[in-house]
Amino acid sequence: MNQKNNQIQHHPEKIGFQKPEDEIFPPMIVLSAANICNSNCVHCAFRRDNLRKREGNLYMSQELFTKIFDECVKEKTIIRITGTGEPFMNPHLFDVLLEGKKRGLVFGIITNGSLLVPEKSKALLDAGIDMLEFSVDAGTKEEYEKIRVGLKFETLLKNIDFILNYRDKIKCLTKVVVSIIDQPDRVDVQKAKEFWEAKKVDNVMIRKWLTYGILEEERYSKEVYLSPKNRVGCPYPWERMVILSNGKVTFCNFDVKDGDGYYMGDINQQSIKEVWGSPKFNQWRELAAKKEFEKIPLCAKCDDWKYKSWQYNYLNSVRPSAAKKRNQDLEKKYNL
């Protein structure tokens, strides 16, 4: 596929909310469950300059989870569990996920997989967790342990193999995805992709290197998603709300540097709907739509926008249309 066609594939028909209901409530809410990690990955921006100290706590409280879930249960939204560290280091996460599934919430979880031992995985699969994404980044022990410093490849394989086998045993519809950050000098990306495809995971996602304004720009991929010659707004302000572990809401996940942050609101004091439709959020969206990026402090400094596709992204892999296709594929596999 040539560069021009690749850009067309990743570009939307319009810059803005893709569905009318998205303007009322975020189609995806990204929760920073933990602000602490058990790994020291070489490509992680948050391990540098003590960035994790900014939020002022180690993980999201059970009370804040509950407040967020109370509002989301009335909406058709996807809750993406992630963090500036490993989500399952939050001591409340396992219990709140099980409670959330009882209430009918939709979850996608991103994890390094080291703490998702069989006992916990079994309970999550029994509860019908919607999507598990494992950040693997390699397909061999040598490459993996050089990139994901402090973790063991054997532990990852054991935990993922259990999930795949148990999922097949109980014939549940949980989607199992692995992701690899494209780092050609550190990992053979194609061999890693083939390794995980042979495991029969549902999808292997190759993610672009992002700097967050901190990491090395020379590692940027030459293949971009959006044209550098005609910058357009990236999808994040219209498709996702990022809630930090302390309840503060950022305009996008580029807001990571030390300091107070450019916050849109605080879910401890406000509702999700109130912050999503706030004058400040809408003002910055309008500026981005008009390409007045220099007037938005975060956008003015961002170089990662070129790698943020409107089509090839997490939201489109878990929205109802994608979930329907996923379920049909699994139902066919299990002869349901």
WOQUICOR-V20533 format. One record per helix or strand of 3 or more residues. SS is the DSSP state (2 for helix, 1 for strand). FROM is the first residue (numbers start at 1). TO is the last residue. If there is no record, write none. Layout:
BEGIN
[[SS & FROM & TO] [SS & FROM & TO]]
END
This chain:
BEGIN
[[2 & 3 & 10] [2 & 20 & 23] [1 & 28 & 34] [2 & 45 & 47] [2 & 51 & 55] [2 & 62 & 72] [1 & 78 & 83] [2 & 87 & 89] [2 & 93 & 102] [1 & 106 & 111] [2 & 118 & 126] [1 & 131 & 135] [2 & 141 & 147] [2 & 153 & 170] [1 & 175 & 181] [2 & 189 & 198] [1 & 203 & 207] [2 & 217 & 219] [2 & 236 & 239] [1 & 240 & 243] [1 & 248 & 250] [1 & 263 & 266] [2 & 272 & 276] [2 & 279 & 289] [2 & 293 & 295] [2 & 297 & 301] [2 & 304 & 307] [2 & 314 & 318] [2 & 320 & 334]]
END
